[in-house]
Amino acid sequence: MYRIKTLNNIAETGLTRFGQNYEYSSDMENPQGILVRSASMHEMELPEELLAIARAGAGVNNIPVDKCSEQGIVVFNTPGANANAVKELVISALFLTSRRMLPALEWVKTLKGKGSEVSKLVEKGKSQFAGPEIKGKSLGVIGLGAIGIQVANAAKNLGMEVYGYDPYLSVDAAWGLSRWVHHARTLDEVFANCDYLTVHVPLTPDTKYLINEESIQKMKDEVRILNFARGELVETAAMIAGLKSGKISAYATDFPTDELIGVDGVLAIPHLGASTPESEENCARMAVDELKEFLETGNIRNSVNMPSISMPRAHAVRICIFHRNVPNTISLFSGVMAGSGINIENMQSKSKKGYAYTILDVTGEVDDAALSTLQQREEIIRLRVIR
């Protein structure tokens, strides 16, 4: 029986996928798996028996990923599960920032009580909220992952000229991208050509403040910028300065800050990107499936700290080994197995940065002595046997 701890309310459509070999609750003790959405785990003591954490969402800033790697705990996320929800909000923001819908709606409220004068006041005041159509305008999509591709394709279908930039675009992702999206080779190319910019990259030391004073100066005048990825991709002071100077016409963000609230031209949305029932259900189902597959087979899919690896189960005993990515480790495994009379029938090993993961399907008597010999090696972080 596998024990799962839930740190947030997880959609029931996901939890029901666990089946009879699992028990789950918010107060589960000594869990082998944890399901989490937004709860912070940085101050949490990780249970000794914990094997995996599945985040029902894309970002993992609430999980101590480095600490998990050091202890051989796999951290999963659910890329693409909320992509459609975010895409729809981004497309909404394109229209809202273009047509100045929110200030227009707020202005209309000031006409309450004007009686028969309302119609005349509307006709007189509407010109201050005029804005361009998006058809025929150019949109730069920075980051062509699951969300970026959907945004690019949707914008193209709406009649926009789309420039896509992603130096790390995967082959699988490229298959889903419209052939009519312009392939931008540099960020400067995107900045120089686009009336609208939308950012869909992870927050890393390299991408922090991707939108800053220098990059803003390279953009077209009256550019409109959308940020539904991470708040710190945009330097707030530079954004406010750009809005006040008129270089930037509008900024839509899903990450309000005290500095941005109330600034003219800012559309601040309270982090609603994935806040749809469909998105929560998709994320829950995907997170549960990833957790189950790993616990039952040792296969890893969509991990942020361990390599993706999948091997069909061919034999009764499977040995899963988390280890440091150092030379001669595989020969060590082979030597220990051979010395204990254990035959390796099938094997896969992959690495990710300083860590590696190896699956061995074996025949023969897998006794504690052989496992102990491996576990005591400095290279080995964690070892698990699935029978």
C-alpha positions as CSV (number, residue, x, y, z in Angstrom):
1,M,0.0,0.0,0.0
2,Y,1.4,3.3,-1.1
3,R,0.9,6.3,1.2
4,I,0.3,9.8,-0.3
5,K,0.1,13.1,1.5
6,T,-1.9,16.0,0.0
7,L,-0.7,19.5,1.0
8,N,-3.6,21.3,-0.8
9,N,-7.0,20.5,-2.1
10,I,-6.4,18.3,-5.1
11,A,-9.2,17.9,-7.7
12,E,-11.1,14.7,-7.0
13,T,-10.8,13.6,-10.7
14,G,-7.1,13.2,-10.0
15,L,-7.3,11.5,-6.6
16,T,-9.7,8.8,-7.9
17,R,-7.0,7.6,-10.3
18,F,-4.9,6.2,-7.4
19,G,-7.0,3.0,-7.0
20,Q,-7.0,0.4,-4.3
21,N,-3.3,0.2,-3.7
22,Y,-3.1,3.7,-2.4
23,E,-4.2,5.6,0.6
24,Y,-4.1,9.4,0.7
25,S,-5.0,12.2,3.1
26,S,-3.8,15.6,4.3
27,D,-2.4,14.2,7.5
28,M,-0.8,11.1,6.2
29,E,2.3,10.1,8.2
30,N,5.5,8.8,6.6
31,P,4.3,9.3,3.0
32,Q,6.1,7.9,0.0
33,G,4.6,10.6,-2.2
34,I,3.4,14.1,-1.8
35,L,0.9,16.0,-3.9
36,V,1.1,19.7,-3.7
37,R,-0.2,22.8,-5.5
38,S,0.8,26.1,-4.0
39,A,1.7,25.2,-0.4
40,S,5.3,26.1,0.5
41,M,7.5,23.2,1.4
42,H,10.7,25.1,2.1
43,E,10.3,24.9,5.9
44,M,8.9,21.3,5.9
45,E,11.0,18.4,7.1
46,L,11.0,15.9,4.4
47,P,10.0,12.4,5.6
48,E,12.7,9.7,5.4
49,E,10.5,7.4,3.3
50,L,9.5,10.2,0.9
51,L,10.3,9.1,-2.7
52,A,8.6,11.7,-4.8
53,I,6.8,15.1,-4.9
54,A,4.3,15.9,-7.6
55,R,3.4,19.5,-8.2
56,A,0.0,20.0,-9.7
57,G,1.1,22.9,-11.9
58,A,4.2,24.0,-13.8
59,G,6.2,26.2,-11.3
60,V,8.1,24.6,-8.5
61,N,9.3,27.6,-6.6
62,N,7.4,26.4,-3.5
63,I,9.5,23.1,-3.4
64,P,13.1,22.8,-2.1
65,V,14.3,21.2,-5.3
66,D,18.0,21.2,-4.5
67,K,17.3,19.6,-1.1
68,C,15.2,16.9,-2.8
69,S,18.0,16.2,-5.3
70,E,20.5,15.7,-2.5
71,Q,18.1,13.1,-0.9
72,G,17.1,11.3,-4.0
73,I,13.6,12.6,-4.0
74,V,12.1,13.1,-7.5
75,V,10.2,16.3,-8.1
76,F,7.5,16.3,-10.8
77,N,5.5,19.1,-12.4
78,T,2.8,19.1,-14.9
79,P,3.9,21.0,-18.0
80,G,1.1,21.8,-20.5
81,A,-1.7,20.7,-18.2
82,N,-2.7,24.3,-17.7
83,A,-1.5,25.6,-21.0
84,N,-5.0,26.2,-22.5
85,A,-6.1,28.2,-19.4
86,V,-3.1,30.5,-19.6
87,K,-3.4,30.9,-23.3
88,E,-7.0,32.0,-23.1
89,L,-6.0,34.6,-20.4
90,V,-3.1,35.9,-22.6
91,I,-5.4,36.3,-25.6
92,S,-7.9,38.1,-23.4
93,A,-5.1,40.5,-22.3
94,L,-4.2,41.2,-25.9
95,F,-7.7,42.6,-26.4
96,L,-8.0,44.3,-23.0
97,T,-4.7,46.2,-23.4
98,S,-5.5,47.1,-27.0
99,R,-9.0,48.5,-26.6
100,R,-8.4,50.0,-23.1
101,M,-11.4,48.0,-21.8
102,L,-10.7,48.3,-18.1
103,P,-10.3,52.0,-17.8
104,A,-13.3,52.4,-20.1
105,L,-15.4,50.2,-17.8
106,E,-14.2,52.2,-14.7
107,W,-15.1,55.5,-16.4
108,V,-18.6,54.3,-17.2
109,K,-19.2,53.7,-13.5
110,T,-18.6,57.4,-12.9
111,L,-21.7,58.2,-15.0
112,K,-24.0,56.5,-12.6
113,G,-26.7,59.0,-11.6
114,K,-26.4,61.2,-14.6
115,G,-29.9,60.1,-15.9
116,S,-30.7,61.0,-19.4
117,E,-27.3,62.6,-19.9
118,V,-25.5,59.2,-19.9
119,S,-25.9,58.6,-23.6
120,K,-24.5,62.0,-24.5
121,L,-21.6,61.7,-22.1
122,V,-20.7,58.3,-23.5
123,E,-20.5,59.6,-27.0
124,K,-18.5,62.6,-25.8
125,G,-16.0,60.6,-23.7
126,K,-15.5,57.4,-25.6
127,S,-12.7,58.8,-27.8
128,Q,-10.2,58.7,-24.8
129,F,-10.4,54.9,-24.8
130,A,-9.8,54.3,-28.5
131,G,-7.3,51.6,-29.2
132,P,-6.0,49.5,-32.1
133,E,-7.3,46.2,-33.5
134,I,-4.8,43.3,-33.1
135,K,-5.4,42.0,-36.6
136,G,-2.4,42.7,-38.8
137,K,-0.2,43.7,-35.8
138,S,2.9,41.8,-34.8
139,L,3.3,39.7,-31.7
140,G,6.6,38.4,-30.3
141,V,6.3,35.2,-28.3
142,I,9.4,34.7,-26.1
143,G,9.5,31.1,-25.0
144,L,7.9,28.4,-27.1
145,G,7.0,25.8,-24.6
146,A,3.5,24.3,-24.1
147,I,1.9,27.7,-23.4
148,G,4.0,29.8,-25.8
149,I,3.2,27.6,-28.7
150,Q,-0.6,27.7,-28.0
151,V,-0.4,31.5,-27.7
152,A,1.6,31.8,-31.0
153,N,-0.9,29.6,-32.9
154,A,-3.9,31.3,-31.5
155,A,-2.6,34.8,-32.3
156,K,-1.8,33.7,-35.9
157,N,-5.3,32.4,-36.3
158,L,-6.5,35.9,-35.2
159,G,-4.6,37.5,-38.0
160,M,-1.5,38.6,-36.3
161,E,2.1,38.4,-37.6
162,V,3.8,36.2,-35.0
163,Y,7.6,36.1,-34.2
164,G,8.7,33.2,-32.0
165,Y,11.9,33.1,-30.1
166,D,13.2,30.1,-28.2
167,P,16.9,28.9,-28.5
168,Y,15.9,25.7,-26.6
169,L,12.9,24.7,-28.7
170,S,12.5,21.0,-28.6
171,V,11.8,18.9,-31.7
172,D,8.5,17.6,-30.1
173,A,7.4,21.2,-29.4
174,A,8.3,22.4,-32.9
175,W,5.9,19.8,-34.4
176,G,3.0,21.7,-32.7
177,L,4.0,25.2,-33.9
178,S,2.3,26.8,-36.9
179,R,4.6,26.9,-39.9
180,W,3.6,30.5,-40.4
181,V,5.2,31.7,-37.2
182,H,8.4,33.6,-38.0
183,H,11.5,32.1,-36.5
184,A,13.3,34.9,-34.7
185,R,17.0,34.1,-34.1
186,T,17.6,36.8,-31.5
187,L,15.7,38.7,-28.9
188,D,16.7,42.0,-30.6
189,E,14.9,40.8,-33.7
190,V,11.7,40.3,-31.6
191,F,12.1,43.6,-29.9
192,A,12.6,45.5,-33.1
193,N,9.6,44.0,-35.0
194,C,6.8,43.5,-32.6
195,D,3.9,45.7,-31.5
196,Y,3.1,43.3,-28.7
197,L,5.4,41.0,-26.6
198,T,4.4,38.1,-24.4
199,V,6.9,36.2,-22.2
200,H,6.7,32.5,-21.5
201,V,10.0,31.4,-20.1
202,P,11.0,30.0,-16.7
203,L,12.5,32.3,-14.1
204,T,16.3,31.5,-13.9
205,P,19.3,33.7,-13.1
206,D,19.7,34.2,-16.9
207,T,16.0,35.2,-17.5
208,K,15.5,37.4,-14.4
209,Y,14.7,41.0,-15.6
210,L,14.7,39.8,-19.2
211,I,12.5,42.9,-19.8
212,N,14.6,45.8,-18.4
213,E,15.6,49.4,-19.3
214,E,18.0,48.3,-22.0
215,S,15.7,45.9,-23.7
216,I,12.8,48.3,-23.5
217,Q,14.8,50.9,-25.5
218,K,15.2,48.3,-28.3
219,M,11.4,47.9,-28.6
220,K,9.0,49.6,-30.9
221,D,7.3,52.8,-29.6
222,E,4.0,52.2,-27.8
223,V,4.7,48.5,-27.4
224,R,2.3,46.4,-25.3
225,I,3.9,43.8,-23.0
226,L,2.2,40.7,-21.5
227,N,3.7,38.7,-18.6
228,F,1.9,35.6,-17.5
229,A,5.0,33.5,-16.7
230,R,6.8,35.0,-13.7
231,G,6.8,38.5,-12.2
232,E,10.6,38.9,-11.9
233,L,11.0,38.4,-15.6
234,V,10.2,42.1,-15.8
235,E,12.1,44.8,-14.0
236,T,9.3,46.8,-12.3
237,A,11.1,50.2,-12.1
238,A,12.0,50.0,-15.8
239,M,8.4,49.0,-16.7
240,I,6.9,51.9,-14.8
241,A,9.4,54.4,-16.3
242,G,8.5,53.0,-19.8
243,L,4.8,53.5,-19.2
244,K,5.3,57.0,-17.9
245,S,7.4,58.0,-20.9
246,G,5.0,56.6,-23.4
247,K,7.5,54.1,-24.8
248,I,5.2,51.3,-23.4
249,S,1.4,51.7,-24.0
250,A,0.3,48.9,-21.6
251,Y,1.6,46.2,-19.4
252,A,-0.5,43.2,-18.5
253,T,0.7,41.0,-15.7
254,D,-0.6,38.1,-13.7
255,F,1.7,39.1,-10.8
256,P,0.6,42.3,-9.1
257,T,3.0,44.1,-6.8
258,D,2.5,47.1,-4.6
259,E,4.5,49.3,-7.0
260,L,2.4,48.3,-10.0
261,I,-1.0,48.6,-8.6
262,G,-2.7,51.8,-9.7
263,V,-0.1,52.7,-12.3
264,D,-1.8,54.0,-15.5
265,G,-1.5,51.5,-18.3
266,V,-1.0,48.5,-16.0
267,L,-3.5,45.6,-16.2
268,A,-2.8,43.7,-13.0
269,I,-4.5,40.3,-12.7
270,P,-4.5,38.4,-9.4
271,H,-2.6,35.3,-10.7
272,L,-5.5,33.7,-12.5
273,G,-3.5,32.0,-15.3
274,A,-4.4,28.5,-14.2
275,S,-7.5,29.3,-12.2
276,T,-10.0,27.2,-14.1
277,P,-11.7,24.0,-13.0
278,E,-10.5,22.4,-16.2
279,S,-6.9,23.3,-15.5
280,E,-7.0,22.1,-11.9
281,E,-8.4,18.8,-13.0
282,N,-5.9,18.4,-15.8
283,C,-3.0,19.2,-13.4
284,A,-4.3,16.8,-10.8
285,R,-4.7,13.9,-13.2
286,M,-1.3,14.4,-14.7
287,A,0.4,14.7,-11.2
288,V,-1.2,11.6,-10.0
289,D,-0.3,9.6,-13.1
290,E,3.3,10.7,-12.8
291,L,3.5,9.8,-9.2
292,K,1.9,6.4,-9.7
293,E,4.1,5.5,-12.7
294,F,7.2,6.3,-10.6
295,L,6.2,4.5,-7.5
296,E,5.1,1.4,-9.3
297,T,7.7,1.1,-12.1
298,G,10.5,3.5,-11.3
299,N,10.0,5.4,-14.6
300,I,10.4,9.1,-14.5
301,R,8.4,11.5,-16.7
302,N,8.3,15.3,-16.3
303,S,10.8,15.7,-13.5
304,V,12.5,19.0,-12.9
305,N,15.5,17.6,-11.0
306,M,16.0,14.1,-12.4
307,P,16.3,12.9,-16.0
308,S,13.3,11.5,-17.9
309,I,13.7,7.7,-18.3
310,S,11.3,5.0,-19.2
311,M,11.9,1.3,-19.6
312,P,9.3,-1.4,-20.1
313,R,9.2,-3.8,-17.1
314,A,10.7,-7.1,-18.3
315,H,11.6,-9.0,-15.2
316,A,10.4,-9.6,-11.7
317,V,13.0,-7.4,-9.9
318,R,13.8,-3.8,-10.7
319,I,16.6,-1.9,-9.0
320,C,16.4,1.9,-9.2
321,I,19.5,3.9,-8.3
322,F,19.9,7.6,-7.8
323,H,23.6,8.5,-7.9
324,R,26.0,11.3,-8.7
325,N,27.0,11.8,-12.3
326,V,30.6,10.6,-11.9
327,P,32.7,8.3,-14.1
328,N,32.8,4.5,-13.8
329,T,29.5,4.3,-11.8
330,I,27.9,2.0,-14.3
331,S,30.8,-0.4,-14.2
332,L,30.5,-0.4,-10.4
333,F,26.9,-1.5,-10.6
334,S,27.8,-4.2,-13.1
335,G,30.6,-5.5,-10.9
336,V,28.5,-5.7,-7.8
337,M,25.7,-7.5,-9.6
338,A,28.1,-10.0,-11.2
339,G,29.9,-10.6,-7.9
340,S,26.6,-11.4,-6.3
341,G,25.4,-13.8,-9.0
342,I,22.8,-11.3,-10.3
343,N,22.3,-11.0,-14.0
344,I,21.4,-7.7,-15.6
345,E,18.8,-8.4,-18.2
346,N,18.1,-4.8,-19.2
347,M,19.4,-1.4,-18.1
348,Q,18.9,2.3,-18.8
349,S,20.9,5.2,-17.3
350,K,20.5,8.9,-17.8
351,S,22.0,12.0,-16.2
352,K,20.8,15.6,-15.5
353,K,23.4,18.1,-14.4
354,G,25.3,16.6,-11.5
355,Y,22.8,13.7,-10.9
356,A,22.0,10.5,-12.7
357,Y,19.4,7.7,-12.5
358,T,19.9,4.1,-13.4
359,I,17.3,1.4,-13.8
360,L,18.4,-2.3,-13.7
361,D,16.0,-5.2,-14.5
362,V,17.7,-8.2,-13.0
363,T,17.3,-12.0,-12.5
364,G,18.8,-14.0,-9.7
365,E,18.7,-13.7,-6.0
366,V,18.8,-10.1,-5.0
367,D,19.9,-10.2,-1.4
368,D,20.6,-7.6,1.2
369,A,24.3,-8.1,1.0
370,A,24.5,-6.9,-2.7
371,L,22.2,-4.0,-2.0
372,S,24.2,-3.0,1.1
373,T,27.4,-3.0,-0.9
374,L,25.9,-0.5,-3.4
375,Q,24.2,1.6,-0.8
376,Q,27.5,2.2,1.1
377,R,29.2,3.7,-1.9
378,E,29.7,7.5,-1.8
379,E,28.3,7.9,-5.3
380,I,25.0,6.4,-4.4
381,I,22.3,8.8,-3.1
382,R,19.4,6.4,-2.9
383,L,18.6,2.8,-3.9
384,R,15.1,1.3,-4.3
385,V,14.0,-2.2,-5.2
386,I,10.7,-2.9,-6.9
387,R,9.6,-6.5,-6.8
